[in-house]
Amino acid sequence: MISVVDDLEVLQRMSGFDPEEAQAALQFEAAFRSVVDQMAVLQTNLTYTIEAQIAVVAGKALRAYAIIKGLARDGRNRDLAIRIRRLKTALGRKGPRKKKPRTPA
């Protein structure tokens, strides 16, 4: 397109297409495309790293929650029993799911 419009000055005037502007846009795209691609890779890697760290912490938190639940069963740990109720509410935990009754086929 650039060469066609460049050869026909009348087409350049009628269409408003500027071959120099088009060439500059293509050069700009060529110069910065690799930067954009590298930034996309960086974003993907950083997102993965963030999610991996959160997953590790979440796993440890669930393990701590399970330990606290076990310790709270002991009657001597009344404070833990109160705390586990608060945690249960905050986490939206309602206890084990009830099995649905099977309907005969």
N, C-alpha and C positions, 0 to 999 in steps of 0.2 A: 504494500500500500504506500509505504514511504516513497519508494522510487517512482511509482506511477504518478502520485500527486506532485512529486518534485519535478518530473518531466513536463507536466501540464500545469502551467502557471494559472490558467483560467480556472481549472478545477480547484486549485488552492484558494483562489479568491472566492469562488462560489461556495465551497464547502466549509471554509474556515479551518480546514485541517492544515496544521503547520508541521511539515516534515521535521524541522529542527526540534520542535517541542516533542514530537513522537520519538525521535532518536534519543533525546535527553532522558525521556521517561524509561525507555528500554535500557539505557546505560545505568540509570539509577536503580532499576529493578535488578539488573545483573550484579551491581556492586553490593547491594544490601540483602539479596535473597539468602545468601549463606548465613548472614547474621541472624535473620529471622528464623532460619532452620535450626541454628545452634541454640537460639533462645527457646525454641519449642522443646528441644532435647533437654535443656537445662530445667525447664518447667516440669517436664515429665519426671526427670530424675529427682528433683526437689520434692515434688508431690509424693513420690514413692517413699522417699526418706522420711518425710513427715508422717505419713501413714504407718510406716514400719515402726517408728518410735512410739507412736500412739498405741499401736497394737501390743507392743511389748509392755508398756505401762498398764494398759487395760487388762492384759493377762495376769499381771502381778496383782492388780487391784482385785480381780475376781478370785484369785487364790487367797488373798488376805480376807476377802469377804467370807469365803468358805471356812477359813480357819476361825474367824470371829464367830460364825454361826455355830461351829463345833464347841468353842469355848463358852458360848452363851448358854448352851444346854446344861452346863454345870450350874447347879443352884447357887454356888458361891460367887458367881460372876454376874450379879444382878445388874451392875452398871453396863456390862456388855449386852445384856438382854435388852436394856432400854435403847442402847445405841444401835443394835441390830434392827430393832423395830423402826427407828428413824431412817436408817440406811435403806431398809426394805421399802419404806414409803417413798423416799427420795429417788430410788432406782425404779420404782414402779413395779416391783416384784410382788406377785400375789401368791407365790407358792407353786407347788407342782400343778401342772395342768391335769384336769380331770379327763379321763378317757370317755369318749362318746360311746353310748350304748350301741351295740351292733343291732342292726335291724335284720331280721331273718329274710333270706332271699327266696 
